[in-house]
Amino acid sequence: MRLYAALFFLFLLSCSGKSVESQKDLDSEEKGQIWEYEIIGNISNEGFESEKIFLYETEGKDIFLLDTASVNEGRFVFRLTKPEMGIYKIGIHRHDLHDFIINPIEEKIELVLNGTSFSRQMKHNFSEENDLYGQYQLEKQKHNQRISAVKREKLDRKTKLLKIRNEQEKLKEIEKGLAQKNPELFAAKIINIAQSPHRFDKDRYWNDIDFTDESLIHSSMLNDRIQDFMRSHGKGGLEGNDGFMNAVDFIYAISNKNERVMNFMLYAMMEGFYGSNMTEVSSYIIDNYIYGDACGTQEVSDLIKQKAQGIRSLEIGQSPPNFEINDEEGKAVRFDQVAGSNSYTALFFWASWCHKCENEIPMLKTTYETYSSQGFEVIGVALDKDEEAWRKSIQTKECNWINVSQLEEWQSPVVKDYRVNSTPAFFLVNDKKELVFKCRSAAALNNWLSRNIN
């Protein structure tokens, strides 16, 4: 199921070079060590069983494991040196994480978990940053609820748009008031740049953004602004994708002041256009700014080149990423071995909760029964997080092909590697593990096999 009907589904660039102190047990503090930031956690739920807590750093809308702490009698501690300012996440599962801001000038934050859900039940103490950020998140939640209510009303389009615009103006005033409480905070900064003050003026749209400020990478605000800019100024009356390419050139020119920020912006656009099936624009970015000779004062990092190569590996004729994932019986399945043993192998990205996937399965079963004796295999890659629901769905739907899952839903590494942003999705490879066909329906897959399989 498509997560976003909008132009982009954006995933972001990871940057190296973090200086982070390794996790220490509670009883093994290093004498003389100066900690610049401390996260103290208390878990009051007696049924809590996990022995580890994971801390993630955000870059745009993606997350990267930063550190791990042991749980000792309901307590855990992270001690960091030189943490970068921005939004972080904490929890035991990537699909249930608590967002909070780290600002080194505050020295510490205390997190308290009174229930089982990190995202809904974790609270914080000793942080003005997170007091403000929490208020902002609450107001945005209320705003989204009001917008949803308006959309459900039986009104003519003009009246509905007017009411939505009024709600957006109310949010702007609320944001302005929150940011003015303490303008020096990181939370105030990201609140202030949530919307461009010159949204419909292409030349001045980015005037409020400091592209030398690397802390902006550690929030989703730049991603949201790119998406909004492309919607408002991507076409510009030009035919085809030329308008979007011009918008890419414009953003690159104004963001080319700091290497990390510039890399971040390029990668956000490259991934966004690819995720929107606008591969021509994504390839334009790769060819001209990542592997090309476009003029600029900043270097494109090796990491973003690797990410670009990941996109290129999903082009027809290329070899997509290999993986090894356990099936429902706990047996490791290697994609390259399965592909090498069959004439054609289809990767079927699905989920037990996906109704569109459920509708595709009968056709896929027919295709599998027809061509499995002719060297056709299917690997069902489930985007589930509930192992029991996944196993039950395999049995009830009689998915008799190979089934695997990393049980991390949209955060599954294989899902990220294949840039899957909606389900169902099919990738077909030959025995050389070369990608020969991509589609969204089992019927299209069946038609291709009927014309090409021997």
C-alpha positions in Angstrom: 0.0 0.0 0.0 1.3 3.3 -0.9 2.5 5.2 2.1 2.3 8.6 0.5 0.2 9.8 -2.4 2.3 12.9 -2.6 5.2 13.5 -5.0 7.9 12.1 -2.7 8.7 9.4 -0.4 12.0 10.6 0.9 14.8 8.6 2.5 17.9 10.1 3.6 21.7 10.0 3.5 23.8 8.7 6.4 27.0 10.6 7.2 30.0 9.1 9.0 32.5 10.6 11.4 30.4 10.6 14.6 32.4 10.8 17.9 30.4 8.7 20.4 31.4 7.1 23.6 30.6 3.4 23.7 27.9 2.2 26.1 29.1 1.5 29.7 27.5 -0.7 32.3 26.0 1.3 35.2 28.7 0.1 37.6 31.7 0.7 35.4 32.0 4.5 35.1 35.3 5.7 33.9 37.0 8.0 36.4 38.0 11.4 34.9 35.9 11.0 31.8 33.9 14.1 30.9 30.5 13.3 29.5 29.0 16.0 27.3 25.5 14.5 27.4 23.8 11.9 29.5 20.6 10.0 28.9 19.2 8.5 32.1 16.4 6.1 31.7 14.0 4.5 34.2 11.5 1.7 33.3 8.7 1.2 35.8 7.0 -1.6 33.9 7.8 -4.8 35.9 6.9 -6.9 32.8 9.7 -5.3 30.7 11.9 -8.1 29.4 14.4 -6.5 27.0 18.0 -6.4 28.2 19.1 -3.8 25.6 17.9 -0.3 24.7 18.9 1.2 21.3 19.7 4.8 20.5 19.3 6.1 17.0 20.4 9.2 15.3 18.2 10.7 12.6 19.2 12.1 9.3 16.1 13.4 7.5 13.5 10.7 7.7 15.9 7.9 8.1 17.5 6.5 11.3 20.9 5.0 12.1 22.0 3.0 15.2 24.2 5.2 17.3 24.7 3.3 20.6 23.3 0.5 22.8 22.8 0.4 26.6 22.1 -2.4 29.0 19.1 -2.5 31.2 20.0 -3.0 34.9 17.1 -3.3 37.4 14.9 -1.1 35.2 17.6 1.6 34.6 19.8 2.4 31.6 22.3 5.1 30.8 23.8 6.5 27.6 26.8 8.8 28.0 27.8 10.6 24.8 30.8 12.8 23.9 30.4 15.5 21.2 26.8 14.5 20.3 25.4 16.5 17.3 22.4 18.6 18.0 19.2 17.2 16.5 16.4 14.7 16.8 17.2 11.2 18.1 15.1 8.1 18.7 15.2 5.5 21.4 13.5 2.1 22.0 13.9 -1.7 21.6 12.1 -2.0 18.2 12.6 0.2 15.2 8.8 0.4 14.7 8.2 1.7 18.3 10.6 4.6 19.0 10.4 7.7 21.2 11.6 11.0 19.5 13.5 13.5 21.5 16.0 16.3 20.9 19.6 16.2 22.1 21.2 19.6 22.7 24.6 19.3 24.3 24.2 22.5 26.3 21.5 20.8 28.4 24.0 18.1 29.6 21.3 15.5 30.3 17.8 14.3 29.9 15.8 11.8 32.0 13.4 9.4 30.2 10.7 7.5 32.1 8.8 4.6 30.6 5.6 3.8 32.5 4.2 1.3 30.0 5.2 -0.8 27.1 5.2 1.6 24.2 8.2 3.9 23.7 6.4 6.1 21.1 3.3 6.7 23.2 4.2 6.2 26.9 7.8 7.5 27.4 8.1 10.9 29.1 11.0 13.2 29.7 12.4 15.5 32.4 15.1 18.1 32.7 14.9 19.4 29.1 13.5 22.7 27.9 14.2 21.5 24.3 11.9 18.6 24.7 9.2 20.6 26.6 9.0 22.8 23.6 9.3 20.0 21.0 6.6 18.0 22.8 4.2 21.0 22.7 4.9 21.4 19.0 4.3 17.7 18.3 1.0 17.9 20.2 -0.2 21.0 18.3 0.7 19.3 15.0 -1.3 16.3 16.0 -4.3 18.4 16.8 -3.9 20.3 13.5 -3.8 17.0 11.5 -6.9 15.8 13.3 -8.7 19.0 12.4 -7.6 18.8 8.8 -8.8 15.2 8.6 -12.2 16.3 10.0 -12.5 19.0 7.3 -11.7 16.5 4.6 -14.5 14.3 5.8 -17.1 17.1 5.7 -19.6 17.1 2.8 -18.6 20.5 1.4 -17.9 21.9 -2.0 -14.3 21.9 -3.0 -13.8 25.7 -2.7 -15.3 25.8 0.8 -13.2 22.8 1.9 -10.0 24.4 0.6 -10.8 27.6 2.3 -11.3 25.8 5.7 -8.1 23.9 5.2 -6.2 27.1 4.5 -7.6 28.7 7.6 -6.5 25.8 9.7 -3.0 26.1 8.1 -2.9 29.8 9.1 -3.9 28.9 12.6 -1.0 26.4 12.8 1.4 29.1 11.6 0.4 31.4 14.4 0.7 28.6 16.9 4.1 27.7 15.6 5.2 31.4 15.7 4.1 31.6 19.4 5.9 28.4 20.4 9.1 29.4 18.6 9.1 32.8 20.4 9.1 31.2 23.8 12.8 30.4 23.5 14.3 31.3 20.1 17.7 29.9 21.0 16.5 26.3 21.1 16.9 23.8 18.3 13.2 23.0 18.6 12.4 26.7 17.9 14.7 26.6 14.9 12.9 23.6 13.3 9.5 25.1 14.1 10.5 28.4 12.4 11.6 26.7 9.2 8.7 24.2 9.0 7.1 26.4 6.3 8.7 28.8 4.0 7.7 32.5 4.5 7.8 32.9 0.7 6.2 29.6 -0.3 5.0 30.8 -3.7 8.1 32.8 -4.6 10.7 30.5 -6.2 13.6 32.9 -5.9 13.0 33.6 -2.2 11.6 30.2 -1.1 14.9 29.2 0.6 15.9 32.6 2.0 15.2 31.5 5.6 17.5 28.4 5.4 21.1 28.5 6.5 22.7 25.9 4.3 25.9 25.9 6.4 23.9 24.7 9.5 24.6 21.0 9.6 22.2 20.5 12.5 19.3 20.8 10.0 20.2 17.4 8.7 19.0 15.9 12.0 15.4 16.6 11.4 12.8 16.1 8.6 12.4 19.8 7.9 14.7 20.0 4.8 13.0 16.9 3.4 9.5 18.4 3.8 10.7 21.7 2.3 12.2 19.9 -0.8 8.9 18.1 -1.3 6.9 21.3 -1.0 9.2 23.2 -3.3 9.0 20.6 -6.0 5.2 20.6 -5.8 5.0 24.4 -6.1 7.9 25.1 -8.4 8.9 21.8 -10.1 7.0 22.2 -13.3 7.2 25.9 -14.1 5.2 25.5 -17.2 7.8 23.2 -18.8 7.0 20.0 -20.6 8.1 16.6 -19.3 10.6 16.5 -16.5 12.6 19.6 -17.5 10.9 21.7 -14.8 11.9 19.3 -12.1 15.5 19.1 -13.4 15.6 22.9 -13.4 14.4 22.8 -9.8 17.2 20.3 -8.9 19.8 22.7 -10.4 18.3 25.6 -8.4 18.5 23.7 -5.1 22.0 22.5 -5.8 23.2 26.0 -6.5 21.9 27.5 -3.3 22.8 24.5 -1.0 26.4 24.2 -2.3 27.9 25.9 0.7 28.6 23.0 3.0 29.6 19.5 2.0 27.4 17.6 4.4 24.3 19.7 3.7 24.9 19.6 -0.1 25.3 15.8 0.0 22.1 15.6 2.1 20.1 17.7 -0.4 21.3 15.7 -3.4 20.5 12.4 -1.9 17.1 13.5 -0.7 16.2 14.6 -4.2 17.7 11.5 -5.8 15.8 9.1 -3.5 12.6 11.1 -3.7 12.4 11.1 -7.5 13.3 7.4 -7.6 10.6 6.6 -5.0 8.1 8.5 -7.1 8.9 6.4 -10.2 10.4 9.5 -11.8 13.6 7.6 -12.6 14.6 10.1 -15.4 15.0 12.9 -12.9 16.8 10.6 -10.4 19.2 9.5 -13.1 19.8 13.2 -14.0 21.0 13.8 -10.5 23.2 10.8 -10.5 24.7 11.5 -13.9 25.3 15.2 -13.4 25.9 15.7 -9.8 27.1 12.4 -8.3 29.1 10.8 -11.0 29.2 13.7 -13.4 31.3 16.9 -13.8 28.8 19.5 -12.6 30.5 22.6 -11.2 30.6 23.1 -7.5 32.8 24.0 -4.6 31.9 20.9 -2.5 32.8 17.2 -3.1 30.3 14.5 -3.4 31.0 11.9 -0.7 31.9 8.3 -1.3 28.8 7.3 0.7 26.4 9.1 -1.5 28.1 7.5 -4.5 27.4 4.1 -2.9 23.8 5.1 -2.4 23.6 6.2 -6.0 25.0 2.9 -7.1 22.3 1.2 -5.0 19.7 2.9 -7.2 21.5 2.0 -10.3 21.5 -1.7 -9.2 17.7 -1.6 -9.4 17.7 -0.7 -13.1 16.8 -3.4 -15.7 19.9 -5.4 -16.7 21.6 -4.8 -13.3 22.1 -7.1 -10.3 19.9 -6.0 -7.4 21.2 -6.3 -3.8 21.8 -9.7 -2.4 20.4 -10.7 1.0 20.2 -13.5 3.5 17.0 -13.7 5.6 15.4 -16.5 7.6 12.2 -18.1 6.5 9.3 -19.0 8.8 11.1 -22.1 10.0 14.3 -20.1 10.9 16.3 -21.4 7.9 18.5 -18.9 6.2 17.6 -18.1 2.6 20.2 -16.5 0.3 18.7 -14.6 -2.6 21.7 -15.3 -5.0 21.6 -19.0 -4.4 17.8 -19.2 -5.1 18.2 -17.1 -8.2 21.1 -19.1 -9.5 19.1 -22.4 -9.1 16.1 -21.2 -11.2 15.5 -19.7 -14.6 13.5 -16.9 -13.1 13.0 -15.8 -9.5 10.4 -13.2 -8.4 10.7 -11.1 -5.3 7.2 -10.4 -4.0 7.2 -7.6 -1.4 4.0 -7.8 0.6 2.5 -7.7 4.1 -0.2 -9.7 6.0 -2.0 -6.4 6.6 -1.9 -5.2 3.0 -5.3 -5.6 1.3 -3.9 -4.9 -2.2 -1.4 -7.7 -1.6 -4.2 -10.0 -0.6 -5.9 -9.3 -3.9 -2.7 -10.2 -5.8 -2.0 -13.5 -4.1 -4.6 -15.6 -6.0 -3.1 -14.6 -9.4 0.4 -15.2 -8.1 -0.6 -18.6 -6.9 -1.9 -19.4 -10.4 1.3 -18.2 -11.9 3.4 -20.2 -9.5 1.5 -23.4 -10.1 1.8 -22.9 -13.9 5.5 -22.1 -14.1 7.2 -23.5 -11.0 7.9 -26.8 -12.9 9.6 -24.7 -15.6 12.2 -23.1 -13.3 10.2 -20.3 -11.8 10.5 -19.5 -8.1 9.0 -16.9 -5.8 10.5 -15.4 -2.6 7.8 -13.6 -0.6 9.4 -10.8 1.4 7.0 -9.7 4.1 7.0 -6.2 5.6 5.5 -7.5 8.9 6.5 -6.8 12.5 4.2 -9.4 14.1 5.7 -12.8 13.5 2.5 -14.7 14.5 0.4 -12.7 12.1 3.0 -13.3 9.3 3.0 -17.1 9.9 -0.7 -17.3 10.1 -1.1 -15.3 6.9 1.3 -17.6 5.0 -0.8 -20.6 6.1 -4.3 -19.2 5.6 -3.4 -17.7 2.2 -1.5 -20.9 1.2 1.6 -19.1 0.1 3.6 -22.2 -0.8 6.6 -20.5 -2.1 9.7 -19.3 -0.1 8.7 -16.9 2.6 11.1 -14.6 4.5 10.8 -11.5 6.7 13.1 -9.3 8.8 10.0 -8.4 11.0 10.9 -4.7 10.9 8.2 -3.5 8.6 9.3 -0.4 6.5 12.5 -0.2 8.5 13.6 -3.7 7.2 17.1 -3.4 5.6 15.9 -5.3 2.5 13.0 -2.9 2.0 15.4 0.0 2.1 17.8 -1.7 -0.2 15.1 -2.2 -2.8 13.6 1.3 -2.3 10.1 -0.3 -1.7 7.7 2.5 -0.7 4.4 0.7 -1.4 3.2 -2.9 -1.6 2.7 -5.0 -3.5 6.0 -4.8 -5.5 7.6 -7.4 -7.8 11.2 -7.7 -9.0 12.0 -10.5 -11.4 15.6 -11.7 -12.0 17.1 -14.4 -14.3 19.5 -17.2 -13.3 22.4 -14.7 -13.6 20.6 -12.5 -11.0 20.0 -9.8 -13.6 16.9 -7.7 -13.1 14.6 -8.4 -16.2 11.3 -7.0 -15.1 9.6 -4.8 -12.4 5.9 -4.4 -11.8 3.1 -3.8 -9.2 0.7 -6.6 -10.1 0.8 -10.4 -10.4 -1.1 -10.1 -13.7 1.7 -8.1 -15.3 4.2 -10.7 -14.0 2.2 -13.5 -15.4 2.0 -11.8 -18.8 5.8 -11.3 -18.9 6.4 -14.9 -18.0 3.9 -16.2 -20.6 5.9 -14.4 -23.3 9.4 -15.2 -22.2 9.7 -18.4 -20.2 10.5 -21.6 -22.1 
